[in-house]
Amino acid sequence: MSDNDNSIIFTDAMSGSTSAGLTGPGSQPAEVDGAELDILQLPSGMDTYDAPLLPEPEAVTHLQPAVARLNQLQRLMRNYSVEGNNIQIDLSDMDAHNKDLVDQVCGEGEVSILFGSHQEHRIQESVLAGIWRIQTLASNGQIVNDRLEVGPIPAMVKQVSFTGAQASINADLDNLPPGVLNAPSLVAEINEKIETFQTTGEEHTINLTLLPQTEEDLGFLANCLGQGKCTVLSRGYGNCRVTSTNTQNVWWVQYFNSQDKNILNSLEISTVPEVACAAAEDISDSTTRLYEILEIYQ
């Protein structure tokens, strides 16, 4: 064998013959019972930032309201801190042409937020992380408020998600449905961690994927926690669904692979799970990118 030959050689101890060893899918002998190894597919296809294609400066001379609001946004973002209040820029008074320019600059990012089934609010993160487009709709579908908001998560998510939610789980653990085995201990843990979070701010995550939960356990937990008002959908790396429950500060966080198979299922006790929020460094990057985008119109 030459020094440049990188194949792995196995020797048959019985016959002394040699063969190149190969590994990977299809390289192993089939099981006697015909079963095949089913490898769980991880998320793929991560989105990346692409600068928007914008009209030439001479084509937007009549769109100064949009240019002015975007410049105002960029100036405010220079001094923004995630510890402070979110920045809000009202777009409600602009005409459709000016809003079209804002749409082109901001684009549509990977995170959207839904509130209940009434669709009173339409919330979409832009391609610039931490810049959110928020529209409030009347019952007839007409937009009555339209704004840009800068922050890790729109303020509305913190303000509305747990309005009217129960303070803790109140379940009859002495009369459990058939098949419920491990959920009662989790109910006690959740209630304890809710109290801890509200007292100290300490967040807590329960990874249900790693725990021996039956379908009945998960159904019981879902019923105990109740259905919340807010769902955050992220498709940045695979798909992530973050849903508020009807129990204070308890979120259901689920990850799905490209085959829409649940690969991580957890409960998180926090104000808003970090996975749903734009990071401070991402917002800083967005400030720089917005400045670069708007340079053409200066």
Backbone as CSV, one residue per row, in Angstrom:
resi,resn,N_x,N_y,N_z,CA_x,CA_y,CA_z,C_x,C_y,C_z
1,MET,0.863,-1.199,0.000,0.000,0.000,0.000,0.887,1.232,0.000
2,SER,0.596,2.190,-0.865,1.412,3.393,-0.955,1.104,4.324,0.189
3,ASP,2.026,5.300,0.424,1.824,6.262,1.508,0.622,7.148,1.253
4,ASN,0.232,7.281,-0.036,-0.870,8.176,-0.367,-2.222,7.486,-0.338
5,ASP,-2.209,6.174,-0.068,-3.468,5.428,-0.045,-4.104,5.589,1.321
6,ASN,-5.247,6.313,1.368,-5.884,6.625,2.648,-6.999,5.662,3.004
7,SER,-7.220,4.605,2.189,-8.299,3.679,2.505,-7.934,2.851,3.722
8,ILE,-8.973,2.423,4.436,-8.772,1.618,5.638,-8.868,0.153,5.247
9,ILE,-7.874,-0.651,5.639,-7.833,-2.056,5.261,-8.178,-2.921,6.465
10,PHE,-9.157,-3.818,6.281,-9.516,-4.777,7.315,-9.037,-6.165,6.883
11,THR,-8.524,-6.948,7.813,-8.064,-8.301,7.524,-9.029,-9.307,8.113
12,ASP,-9.466,-10.235,7.285,-10.341,-11.300,7.753,-9.501,-12.282,8.559
13,ALA,-9.775,-12.415,9.837,-8.945,-13.240,10.719,-8.997,-14.712,10.336
14,MET,-10.072,-15.143,9.699,-10.202,-16.556,9.351,-9.467,-16.882,8.061
15,SER,-9.604,-15.991,7.038,-9.044,-16.335,5.734,-7.762,-15.612,5.422
16,GLY,-7.479,-14.519,6.163,-6.288,-13.742,5.884,-6.463,-12.779,4.729
17,SER,-7.651,-12.751,4.099,-7.874,-11.834,2.984,-8.104,-10.435,3.511
18,THR,-7.878,-9.462,2.645,-8.070,-8.068,3.030,-9.098,-7.425,2.132
19,SER,-9.755,-6.379,2.659,-10.729,-5.618,1.870,-10.773,-4.201,2.386
20,ALA,-11.114,-3.266,1.502,-11.232,-1.862,1.904,-12.495,-1.688,2.722
21,GLY,-12.349,-1.109,3.923,-13.505,-0.917,4.797,-14.270,0.332,4.426
22,LEU,-15.563,0.217,4.266,-16.424,1.349,3.944,-17.474,1.476,5.022
23,THR,-17.774,2.704,5.390,-18.822,2.933,6.376,-19.795,3.949,5.831
24,GLY,-20.977,3.991,6.444,-21.988,4.952,6.017,-23.274,4.244,5.686
25,PRO,-24.306,5.008,5.296,-25.599,4.415,4.972,-25.475,3.381,3.868
26,GLY,-26.048,2.208,4.086,-26.032,1.159,3.076,-24.804,0.289,3.112
27,SER,-23.825,0.617,3.976,-22.585,-0.148,3.997,-22.631,-1.305,4.978
28,GLN,-23.646,-1.309,5.840,-23.729,-2.345,6.855,-24.727,-3.417,6.426
29,PRO,-24.510,-4.654,6.854,-25.446,-5.718,6.480,-26.823,-5.468,7.073
30,ALA,-27.840,-5.903,6.354,-29.216,-5.722,6.820,-29.457,-6.567,8.058
31,GLU,-30.350,-6.077,8.914,-30.714,-6.839,10.094,-31.508,-8.075,9.679
32,VAL,-31.432,-9.101,10.520,-32.128,-10.346,10.226,-33.627,-10.120,10.112
33,ASP,-34.156,-9.207,10.971,-35.599,-8.980,10.959,-36.030,-7.971,9.903
34,GLY,-35.072,-7.500,9.090,-35.412,-6.575,8.016,-35.474,-5.125,8.439
35,ALA,-35.223,-4.835,9.719,-35.295,-3.455,10.194,-34.121,-2.651,9.655
36,GLU,-34.354,-1.360,9.396,-33.313,-0.475,8.911,-33.105,0.673,9.886
37,LEU,-31.871,1.138,9.938,-31.545,2.251,10.813,-32.180,3.523,10.274
38,ASP,-32.978,4.169,11.094,-33.651,5.409,10.701,-32.940,6.572,11.370
39,ILE,-32.134,7.304,10.597,-31.354,8.403,11.146,-32.190,9.671,11.117
40,LEU,-32.357,10.298,12.274,-33.153,11.509,12.375,-32.465,12.651,11.652
41,GLN,-33.179,13.281,10.736,-32.618,14.385,9.968,-32.639,15.665,10.789
42,LEU,-31.487,16.326,10.853,-31.396,17.592,11.561,-31.836,18.723,10.643
43,PRO,-32.126,19.917,11.222,-32.526,21.041,10.380,-31.440,21.379,9.368
44,SER,-31.859,21.914,8.228,-30.912,22.319,7.199,-31.446,23.557,6.501
45,GLY,-30.593,24.185,5.687,-31.040,25.324,4.911,-31.140,26.601,5.714
46,MET,-30.060,26.995,6.355,-30.071,28.207,7.169,-30.153,29.444,6.280
47,ASP,-31.052,30.389,6.637,-31.188,31.621,5.879,-30.018,32.552,6.161
48,THR,-29.597,33.307,5.142,-28.532,34.287,5.313,-29.019,35.636,4.814
49,TYR,-28.332,36.693,5.242,-28.742,38.044,4.874,-28.302,38.373,3.455
50,ASP,-29.222,38.908,2.672,-28.920,39.431,1.343,-29.384,40.877,1.294
51,ALA,-28.506,41.761,0.843,-28.873,43.171,0.747,-30.036,43.330,-0.228
52,PRO,-31.022,44.169,0.105,-32.182,44.326,-0.771,-31.832,45.060,-2.062
53,LEU,-32.591,44.773,-3.109,-32.468,45.495,-4.369,-33.385,46.708,-4.299
54,LEU,-32.803,47.894,-4.375,-33.561,49.120,-4.159,-33.600,49.972,-5.423
55,PRO,-34.628,50.808,-5.545,-34.699,51.722,-6.694,-33.595,52.774,-6.628
56,GLU,-33.245,53.328,-7.773,-32.229,54.370,-7.840,-32.737,55.646,-7.163
57,PRO,-31.811,56.487,-6.685,-32.219,57.707,-5.972,-33.199,58.576,-6.751
58,GLU,-32.993,58.695,-8.070,-33.885,59.547,-8.855,-35.307,58.990,-8.934
59,ALA,-35.450,57.705,-8.605,-36.777,57.087,-8.667,-37.564,57.251,-7.370
60,VAL,-36.925,57.809,-6.335,-37.613,57.932,-5.044,-37.680,59.384,-4.570
61,THR,-37.484,60.321,-5.477,-37.515,61.729,-5.069,-38.878,62.128,-4.512
62,HIS,-39.933,61.413,-4.926,-41.280,61.712,-4.439,-41.632,60.893,-3.195
63,LEU,-40.658,60.153,-2.672,-40.909,59.281,-1.518,-40.121,59.746,-0.292
64,GLN,-40.024,61.044,-0.122,-39.244,61.585,0.986,-39.785,61.214,2.370
65,PRO,-41.098,61.070,2.568,-41.569,60.627,3.891,-40.967,59.281,4.306
66,ALA,-40.896,58.339,3.371,-40.326,57.031,3.698,-38.838,57.146,3.992
67,VAL,-38.119,57.899,3.167,-36.681,58.072,3.375,-36.427,58.751,4.718
68,ALA,-37.237,59.762,5.038,-37.056,60.493,6.297,-37.305,59.590,7.503
69,ARG,-38.346,58.750,7.454,-38.639,57.861,8.590,-37.536,56.819,8.760
70,LEU,-37.042,56.307,7.657,-35.980,55.304,7.739,-34.690,55.913,8.277
71,ASN,-34.392,57.141,7.864,-33.219,57.827,8.411,-33.396,58.108,9.901
72,GLN,-34.608,58.492,10.289,-34.894,58.714,11.711,-34.687,57.422,12.499
73,LEU,-35.153,56.323,11.942,-34.987,55.025,12.599,-33.509,54.703,12.787
74,GLN,-32.726,54.916,11.739,-31.307,54.588,11.809,-30.594,55.447,12.850
75,ARG,-30.949,56.725,12.939,-30.318,57.606,13.935,-30.652,57.150,15.353
76,LEU,-31.902,56.775,15.576,-32.301,56.321,16.908,-31.617,55.001,17.276
77,MET,-31.399,54.151,16.287,-30.777,52.854,16.550,-29.318,52.985,16.971
78,ARG,-28.664,54.068,16.589,-27.251,54.243,16.955,-27.064,54.252,18.470
79,ASN,-28.036,54.794,19.185,-27.923,54.909,20.644,-28.831,53.927,21.373
80,TYR,-29.338,52.947,20.642,-30.289,52.015,21.254,-29.577,50.988,22.133
81,SER,-30.224,50.640,23.242,-29.749,49.569,24.119,-30.909,48.622,24.386
82,VAL,-30.633,47.327,24.386,-31.700,46.352,24.615,-32.268,46.455,26.024
83,GLU,-31.545,47.124,26.928,-32.065,47.318,28.284,-33.114,48.427,28.332
84,GLY,-33.175,49.251,27.291,-34.126,50.361,27.266,-35.430,49.981,26.585
85,ASN,-36.275,50.985,26.379,-37.548,50.760,25.697,-37.323,50.565,24.200
86,ASN,-38.221,49.836,23.575,-38.144,49.641,22.134,-38.361,50.963,21.397
87,ILE,-37.731,51.082,20.246,-37.939,52.235,19.364,-39.181,51.976,18.520
88,GLN,-40.017,52.995,18.346,-41.196,52.864,17.498,-41.264,54.029,16.516
89,ILE,-41.488,53.706,15.251,-41.637,54.705,14.196,-42.984,54.465,13.516
90,ASP,-43.880,55.433,13.619,-45.225,55.287,13.059,-45.205,55.503,11.547
91,LEU,-45.842,54.589,10.826,-45.940,54.682,9.366,-47.385,54.869,8.911
92,SER,-48.297,55.000,9.850,-49.724,54.944,9.534,-50.163,56.017,8.550
93,ASP,-49.520,57.190,8.592,-49.963,58.300,7.755,-49.346,58.292,6.359
94,MET,-48.497,57.330,6.063,-47.833,57.305,4.761,-48.715,56.638,3.716
95,ASP,-48.560,57.075,2.463,-49.335,56.466,1.386,-48.698,55.142,0.954
96,ALA,-49.372,54.461,0.058,-48.945,53.116,-0.345,-47.572,53.120,-1.005
97,HIS,-47.252,54.160,-1.774,-45.962,54.206,-2.466,-44.808,54.339,-1.465
98,ASN,-44.995,55.170,-0.450,-43.961,55.313,0.573,-43.807,54.021,1.372
99,LYS,-44.922,53.368,1.668,-44.848,52.104,2.399,-44.160,51.022,1.562
100,ASP,-44.337,51.097,0.254,-43.661,50.129,-0.617,-42.144,50.251,-0.499
101,LEU,-41.647,51.482,-0.394,-40.206,51.667,-0.240,-39.734,51.108,1.099
102,VAL,-40.506,51.337,2.156,-40.168,50.757,3.458,-40.138,49.230,3.354
103,ASP,-41.111,48.669,2.642,-41.153,47.215,2.451,-39.892,46.718,1.752
104,GLN,-39.448,47.454,0.740,-38.262,47.034,-0.013,-37.003,47.105,0.841
105,VAL,-36.895,48.135,1.659,-35.715,48.280,2.519,-35.701,47.210,3.606
106,CYS,-36.844,46.990,4.225,-36.898,46.079,5.376,-37.006,44.615,4.959
107,GLY,-37.738,44.342,3.907,-37.905,42.958,3.483,-38.650,42.130,4.519
108,GLU,-38.687,40.840,4.290,-39.370,39.912,5.193,-38.367,38.926,5.755
109,GLY,-38.207,38.938,7.069,-37.236,38.080,7.730,-37.787,36.712,8.067
110,GLU,-37.139,36.058,9.020,-37.423,34.647,9.300,-38.352,34.424,10.489
111,VAL,-38.775,35.505,11.161,-39.606,35.346,12.358,-40.931,36.076,12.172
112,SER,-42.022,35.386,12.445,-43.344,36.007,12.444,-44.040,35.675,13.759
113,ILE,-44.976,36.542,14.149,-45.653,36.394,15.439,-47.156,36.476,15.220
114,LEU,-47.869,35.529,15.814,-49.322,35.472,15.701,-49.938,35.611,17.085
115,PHE,-51.080,36.279,17.138,-51.828,36.389,18.387,-53.202,35.779,18.191
116,GLY,-53.430,34.626,18.817,-54.731,33.981,18.775,-55.185,33.675,17.364
117,SER,-56.489,33.561,17.188,-57.051,33.215,15.880,-57.742,34.394,15.209
118,HIS,-57.738,35.546,15.874,-58.477,36.684,15.327,-57.652,37.494,14.327
119,GLN,-56.339,37.280,14.308,-55.464,37.975,13.362,-55.628,39.494,13.440
120,GLU,-55.738,40.012,14.666,-55.866,41.459,14.833,-54.530,42.165,14.631
121,HIS,-53.447,41.409,14.759,-52.117,41.988,14.614,-51.307,41.148,13.634
122,ARG,-50.564,41.832,12.794,-49.668,41.173,11.847,-48.255,41.634,12.185
123,ILE,-47.424,40.703,12.653,-46.077,41.060,13.113,-45.056,40.214,12.357
124,GLN,-44.103,40.885,11.730,-43.093,40.198,10.937,-41.741,40.865,11.162
125,GLU,-40.735,40.063,11.489,-39.388,40.612,11.580,-38.880,40.898,10.174
126,SER,-38.132,41.980,10.024,-37.553,42.304,8.723,-36.304,41.457,8.498
127,VAL,-35.678,41.619,7.335,-34.413,40.921,7.093,-33.309,41.498,7.976
128,LEU,-33.563,42.658,8.553,-32.639,43.269,9.507,-33.097,42.860,10.903
129,ALA,-32.370,41.950,11.518,-32.797,41.367,12.792,-33.059,42.446,13.832
130,GLY,-34.172,42.302,14.538,-34.527,43.247,15.583,-35.370,44.409,15.107
131,ILE,-35.591,44.524,13.788,-36.507,45.535,13.252,-37.788,44.813,12.850
132,TRP,-38.881,45.167,13.500,-40.156,44.478,13.326,-41.166,45.390,12.644
133,ARG,-41.958,44.821,11.761,-43.086,45.542,11.150,-44.350,45.064,11.849
134,ILE,-45.098,45.993,12.424,-46.284,45.647,13.204,-47.485,46.387,12.637
135,GLN,-48.485,45.644,12.245,-49.714,46.224,11.713,-50.898,45.740,12.536
136,THR,-51.762,46.674,12.912,-52.993,46.352,13.627,-54.154,46.470,12.654
137,LEU,-54.993,45.438,12.636,-56.071,45.368,11.661,-57.432,45.513,12.331
138,ALA,-58.341,46.187,11.640,-59.731,46.258,12.080,-60.433,44.950,11.726
139,SER,-61.661,44.799,12.187,-62.401,43.557,11.943,-62.631,43.297,10.457
140,ASN,-62.622,44.366,9.648,-62.810,44.200,8.204,-61.497,43.974,7.461
141,GLY,-60.395,43.855,8.215,-59.096,43.606,7.606,-58.322,44.846,7.233
142,GLN,-58.901,46.017,7.426,-58.215,47.261,7.093,-57.140,47.566,8.131
143,ILE,-55.981,48.017,7.664,-54.882,48.368,8.566,-55.183,49.702,9.233
144,VAL,-55.238,49.699,10.559,-55.544,50.928,11.298,-54.308,51.489,11.992
145,ASN,-53.269,50.684,12.109,-52.011,51.173,12.668,-50.871,50.395,12.025
146,ASP,-49.825,51.122,11.653,-48.699,50.516,10.949,-47.426,51.162,11.486
147,ARG,-46.497,50.350,11.974,-45.289,50.938,12.553,-44.101,49.993,12.430
148,LEU,-42.927,50.568,12.569,-41.692,49.812,12.743,-41.324,49.854,14.214
149,GLU,-40.806,48.755,14.705,-40.382,48.701,16.109,-39.037,47.995,16.181
150,VAL,-38.143,48.547,16.970,-36.813,47.967,17.144,-36.680,47.454,18.567
151,GLY,-36.264,46.201,18.690,-36.055,45.599,19.998,-35.864,44.102,19.851
152,PRO,-35.462,43.437,20.908,-35.308,41.980,20.837,-36.608,41.279,20.450
153,ILE,-37.723,41.804,20.961,-39.054,41.258,20.679,-40.030,42.433,20.791
154,PRO,-41.071,42.488,19.981,-42.031,43.584,20.130,-42.595,43.662,21.544
155,ALA,-42.765,44.882,22.033,-43.252,45.080,23.403,-44.595,44.402,23.617
156,MET,-45.390,44.323,22.566,-46.716,43.713,22.669,-46.645,42.266,23.155
157,VAL,-45.598,41.553,22.762,-45.468,40.148,23.162,-45.379,40.039,24.683
158,LYS,-44.600,40.920,25.293,-44.467,40.897,26.751,-45.743,41.387,27.436
159,GLN,-46.409,42.346,26.807,-47.564,42.977,27.443,-48.829,42.127,27.371
160,VAL,-48.974,41.355,26.295,-50.257,40.708,26.016,-50.249,39.200,26.242
161,SER,-49.099,38.551,26.071,-49.062,37.083,26.008,-49.711,36.404,27.207
162,PHE,-49.529,36.952,28.403,-50.042,36.274,29.597,-51.138,37.068,30.309
163,THR,-51.747,38.005,29.590,-52.874,38.740,30.169,-54.022,37.772,30.467
164,GLY,-54.450,37.722,31.714,-55.544,36.837,32.104,-55.153,35.389,32.308
165,ALA,-53.862,35.070,32.208,-53.419,33.678,32.382,-53.450,33.283,33.856
166,GLN,-53.574,31.984,34.112,-53.575,31.493,35.485,-52.183,31.645,36.100
167,ALA,-52.149,31.884,37.405,-50.880,32.133,38.083,-50.021,30.876,38.166
168,SER,-50.657,29.722,38.268,-49.939,28.447,38.343,-50.899,27.343,37.923
169,ILE,-50.380,26.124,37.841,-51.219,24.989,37.457,-52.014,24.513,38.669
170,ASN,-53.306,24.398,38.478,-54.172,23.879,39.542,-54.842,22.617,39.012
171,ALA,-54.240,21.474,39.295,-54.732,20.207,38.748,-54.995,19.207,39.865
172,ASP,-55.968,18.341,39.636,-56.287,17.273,40.583,-55.341,16.104,40.319
173,LEU,-54.271,16.044,41.079,-53.256,15.014,40.863,-53.607,13.691,41.541
174,ASP,-54.719,13.666,42.273,-55.143,12.419,42.919,-56.052,11.589,42.025
175,ASN,-56.553,12.207,40.963,-57.439,11.489,40.042,-56.941,11.710,38.615
176,LEU,-55.914,10.958,38.270,-55.262,11.147,36.979,-55.921,10.303,35.894
177,PRO,-55.952,10.793,34.666,-56.467,9.994,33.551,-55.580,8.775,33.316
178,PRO,-56.113,7.731,32.706,-55.305,6.539,32.401,-54.098,6.893,31.533
179,GLY,-52.970,6.273,31.825,-51.765,6.479,31.029,-50.896,7.632,31.470
180,VAL,-51.383,8.460,32.385,-50.588,9.584,32.891,-49.699,9.070,34.014
181,LEU,-48.386,9.086,33.778,-47.454,8.489,34.729,-46.494,9.506,35.341
182,ASN,-45.867,10.313,34.492,-44.781,11.177,34.957,-45.136,12.661,35.010
183,ALA,-46.276,13.029,34.478,-46.652,14.443,34.440,-46.813,15.076,35.823
184,PRO,-47.342,14.367,36.831,-47.535,15.024,38.135,-46.263,15.627,38.722
185,SER,-45.136,14.944,38.585,-43.889,15.501,39.124,-43.486,16.761,38.365
186,LEU,-43.798,16.807,37.069,-43.489,17.998,36.279,-44.391,19.166,36.670
187,VAL,-45.637,18.873,36.987,-46.547,19.930,37.437,-45.986,20.603,38.683
188,ALA,-45.504,19.801,39.623,-44.915,20.357,40.848,-43.677,21.186,40.525
189,GLU,-42.846,20.692,39.607,-41.633,21.424,39.227,-41.982,22.747,38.544
190,ILE,-42.954,22.716,37.657,-43.357,23.937,36.948,-43.855,24.989,37.930
191,ASN,-44.730,24.589,38.843,-45.261,25.552,39.815,-44.153,26.139,40.685
192,GLU,-43.214,25.293,41.074,-42.096,25.774,41.894,-41.244,26.776,41.121
193,LYS,-40.968,26.473,39.846,-40.097,27.338,39.048,-40.799,28.630,38.631
194,ILE,-42.124,28.597,38.500,-42.867,29.839,38.244,-42.672,30.795,39.418
195,GLU,-42.827,30.272,40.615,-42.664,31.103,41.814,-41.239,31.633,41.918
196,THR,-40.261,30.775,41.614,-38.858,31.206,41.665,-38.594,32.308,40.649
197,PHE,-39.121,32.139,39.434,-38.900,33.147,38.392,-39.512,34.486,38.780
198,GLN,-40.710,34.449,39.301,-41.382,35.699,39.650,-40.736,36.381,40.850
199,THR,-40.012,35.606,41.654,-39.340,36.172,42.825,-37.930,36.646,42.504
200,THR,-37.197,35.833,41.734,-35.775,36.116,41.500,-35.431,36.420,40.048
201,GLY,-36.340,36.104,39.120,-36.035,36.287,37.705,-35.246,35.140,37.106
202,GLU,-35.043,34.075,37.865,-34.275,32.930,37.366,-35.121,32.114,36.387
203,GLU,-34.634,31.993,35.158,-35.347,31.240,34.135,-35.096,29.743,34.303
204,HIS,-35.966,28.950,33.702,-35.836,27.494,33.858,-36.361,26.803,32.605
205,THR,-35.661,25.753,32.178,-36.067,24.975,31.009,-36.237,23.516,31.397
206,ILE,-37.319,22.908,30.936,-37.574,21.481,31.134,-37.563,20.822,29.764
207,ASN,-36.575,19.991,29.522,-36.443,19.322,28.228,-37.287,18.054,28.232
208,LEU,-38.457,18.132,27.631,-39.370,16.990,27.621,-38.870,15.869,26.720
209,THR,-38.031,16.208,25.747,-37.512,15.196,24.830,-36.667,14.165,25.568
210,LEU,-35.989,14.590,26.620,-35.094,13.699,27.357,-35.787,12.969,28.499
211,LEU,-37.060,13.274,28.719,-37.778,12.662,29.836,-38.725,11.576,29.333
212,PRO,-38.959,10.561,30.159,-39.838,9.449,29.748,-41.311,9.842,29.831
213,GLN,-41.778,10.584,28.832,-43.161,11.044,28.819,-44.005,10.199,27.865
214,THR,-45.168,9.793,28.321,-46.117,9.115,27.438,-46.942,10.170,26.700
215,GLU,-47.639,9.741,25.666,-48.534,10.659,24.960,-49.587,11.208,25.916
216,GLU,-50.023,10.358,26.838,-51.013,10.802,27.822,-50.419,11.850,28.768
217,ASP,-49.133,11.687,29.114,-48.459,12.695,29.943,-48.455,14.053,29.249
218,LEU,-48.065,14.047,27.972,-47.973,15.301,27.228,-49.344,15.944,27.053
219,GLY,-50.350,15.120,26.793,-51.701,15.651,26.673,-52.198,16.247,27.978
220,PHE,-51.882,15.573,29.076,-52.272,16.070,30.399,-51.592,17.403,30.694
221,LEU,-50.296,17.489,30.387,-49.566,18.743,30.595,-50.169,19.872,29.767
222,ALA,-50.470,19.570,28.505,-51.042,20.588,27.629,-52.368,21.098,28.178
223,ASN,-53.191,20.189,28.681,-54.478,20.596,29.251,-54.291,21.415,30.526
224,CYS,-53.323,21.013,31.347,-53.071,21.740,32.593,-52.552,23.154,32.324
225,LEU,-51.657,23.271,31.355,-51.050,24.569,31.057,-52.015,25.481,30.310
226,GLY,-52.862,24.899,29.489,-53.814,25.688,28.718,-53.184,26.312,27.485
227,GLN,-54.023,26.787,26.594,-53.569,27.393,25.343,-53.423,28.895,25.513
228,GLY,-52.262,29.410,25.137,-51.993,30.833,25.281,-52.389,31.643,24.065
229,LYS,-51.971,32.913,24.066,-52.396,33.854,23.028,-51.367,34.056,21.925
230,CYS,-50.107,33.751,22.211,-49.029,34.167,21.309,-48.257,32.974,20.762
231,THR,-47.976,33.005,19.463,-47.124,32.001,18.832,-46.052,32.707,18.012
232,VAL,-44.795,32.350,18.261,-43.666,32.891,17.502,-43.143,31.780,16.605
233,LEU,-43.072,32.059,15.311,-42.604,31.075,14.335,-41.289,31.555,13.742
234,SER,-40.267,30.715,13.834,-38.957,31.057,13.283,-38.507,29.964,12.331
235,ARG,-38.051,30.364,11.160,-37.584,29.390,10.176,-36.120,29.634,9.811
236,GLY,-35.362,30.174,10.762,-33.970,30.499,10.485,-33.094,29.279,10.302
237,TYR,-33.295,28.242,11.082,-32.493,27.018,10.994,-33.421,25.873,11.337
238,GLY,-33.985,25.244,10.305,-35.091,24.342,10.536,-36.307,25.193,10.857
239,ASN,-37.176,24.707,11.703,-38.354,25.457,12.119,-38.485,25.386,13.632
240,CYS,-38.777,26.530,14.222,-38.968,26.596,15.666,-40.314,27.253,15.944
241,ARG,-41.074,26.653,16.846,-42.376,27.196,17.230,-42.366,27.449,18.732
242,VAL,-42.562,28.704,19.110,-42.570,29.105,20.515,-43.975,29.598,20.842
243,THR,-44.654,28.918,21.755,-46.058,29.215,22.033,-46.260,29.505,23.509
244,SER,-46.924,30.611,23.795,-47.260,30.894,25.190,-48.386,29.969,25.630
245,THR,-48.358,29.584,26.891,-49.447,28.793,27.457,-50.377,29.725,28.229
246,ASN,-51.408,29.168,28.810,-52.316,29.967,29.634,-51.893,29.935,31.097
247,THR,-50.600,29.701,31.321,-50.025,29.706,32.669,-48.887,30.712,32.684
248,GLN,-48.889,31.593,33.650,-47.952,32.710,33.677,-46.511,32.289,33.415
249,ASN,-45.906,32.934,32.391,-44.477,32.808,32.087,-44.048,31.422,31.623
250,VAL,-44.991,30.564,31.247,-44.631,29.234,30.748,-44.842,29.188,29.237
251,TRP,-43.759,28.873,28.529,-43.771,28.788,27.064,-43.478,27.355,26.636
252,TRP,-44.101,26.959,25.539,-43.811,25.669,24.929,-42.898,25.933,23.735
253,VAL,-41.708,25.321,23.719,-40.718,25.547,22.663,-40.478,24.234,21.924
254,GLN,-40.720,24.244,20.620,-40.587,23.027,19.821,-39.764,23.304,18.569
255,TYR,-38.835,22.397,18.274,-38.031,22.468,17.056,-38.435,21.323,16.128
256,PHE,-38.472,21.629,14.826,-38.836,20.637,13.821,-37.764,20.608,12.740
257,ASN,-37.495,19.405,12.212,-36.531,19.311,11.120,-37.222,19.579,9.788
258,SER,-36.486,19.412,8.689,-37.030,19.737,7.370,-38.159,18.804,6.955
259,GLN,-38.298,17.661,7.638,-39.430,16.760,7.392,-40.601,17.049,8.338
260,ASP,-40.513,18.178,9.055,-41.540,18.607,10.008,-41.705,17.602,11.149
261,LYS,-40.617,16.933,11.492,-40.637,16.004,12.618,-40.085,16.705,13.852
262,ASN,-40.800,16.582,14.954,-40.391,17.234,16.192,-39.099,16.604,16.715
263,ILE,-38.041,17.424,16.842,-36.759,16.907,17.310,-36.380,17.452,18.684
264,LEU,-37.091,18.467,19.156,-36.846,18.979,20.506,-38.138,19.582,21.032
265,ASN,-38.508,19.151,22.223,-39.764,19.574,22.832,-39.462,19.993,24.264
266,SER,-39.701,21.250,24.590,-39.337,21.715,25.928,-40.321,22.760,26.428
267,LEU,-40.314,22.949,27.736,-41.054,24.024,28.380,-40.041,25.013,28.938
268,GLU,-40.329,26.297,28.787,-39.417,27.315,29.307,-40.196,28.318,30.144
269,ILE,-39.676,28.591,31.309,-40.295,29.558,32.215,-39.450,30.824,32.176
270,SER,-39.995,31.855,31.529,-39.253,33.096,31.308,-40.223,34.172,30.848
271,THR,-39.716,35.385,30.688,-40.547,36.450,30.116,-40.846,36.132,28.662
272,VAL,-39.796,35.904,27.883,-39.893,35.424,26.502,-38.658,34.562,26.251
273,PRO,-38.799,33.373,25.686,-37.621,32.542,25.412,-36.609,33.259,24.523
274,GLU,-35.354,33.059,24.832,-34.279,33.732,24.103,-34.302,33.405,22.619
275,VAL,-34.720,32.190,22.269,-34.715,31.780,20.866,-35.654,32.640,20.027
276,ALA,-36.643,33.262,20.650,-37.599,34.095,19.921,-37.108,35.525,19.745
277,CYS,-36.034,35.880,20.426,-35.603,37.278,20.488,-34.374,37.538,19.624
278,ALA,-34.290,38.754,19.118,-33.081,39.192,18.421,-32.022,39.552,19.456
279,ALA,-30.800,39.118,19.224,-29.704,39.394,20.153,-29.203,40.825,19.982
280,ALA,-28.572,41.350,21.027,-28.058,42.723,20.991,-27.076,42.912,19.843
281,GLU,-26.208,41.920,19.616,-25.224,42.056,18.538,-25.887,42.036,17.163
282,ASP,-27.009,41.315,17.045,-27.739,41.305,15.773,-28.359,42.670,15.496
283,ILE,-28.891,43.298,16.536,-29.475,44.628,16.363,-28.384,45.635,16.006
284,SER,-27.215,45.481,16.606,-26.085,46.344,16.262,-25.699,46.169,14.792
285,ASP,-25.661,44.923,14.332,-25.372,44.667,12.914,-26.438,45.286,12.015
286,SER,-27.691,45.213,12.447,-28.781,45.777,11.653,-28.652,47.294,11.547
287,THR,-28.170,47.926,12.605,-27.948,49.374,12.573,-26.944,49.729,11.485
288,THR,-25.862,48.968,11.426,-24.832,49.204,10.408,-25.371,48.936,9.012
289,ARG,-26.094,47.848,8.858,-26.627,47.497,7.539,-27.648,48.520,7.056
290,LEU,-28.487,49.012,7.965,-29.473,50.014,7.574,-28.778,51.292,7.113
291,TYR,-27.718,51.678,7.799,-26.940,52.851,7.379,-26.381,52.646,5.968
292,GLU,-25.840,51.464,5.716,-25.267,51.172,4.399,-26.339,51.166,3.314
293,ILE,-27.516,50.641,3.641,-28.614,50.607,2.671,-29.053,52.020,2.299
294,LEU,-29.137,52.897,3.307,-29.682,54.238,3.087,-28.663,55.213,2.509
295,GLU,-27.388,54.808,2.463,-26.357,55.708,1.923,-26.687,56.176,0.515
296,ILE,-27.316,55.325,-0.263,-27.623,55.655,-1.652,-28.573,56.845,-1.756
297,TYR,-29.342,57.096,-0.688,-30.345,58.165,-0.732,-29.905,59.431,0.006
298,GLN,-28.631,59.477,0.417,-28.150,60.653,1.151,-27.679,61.736,0.184
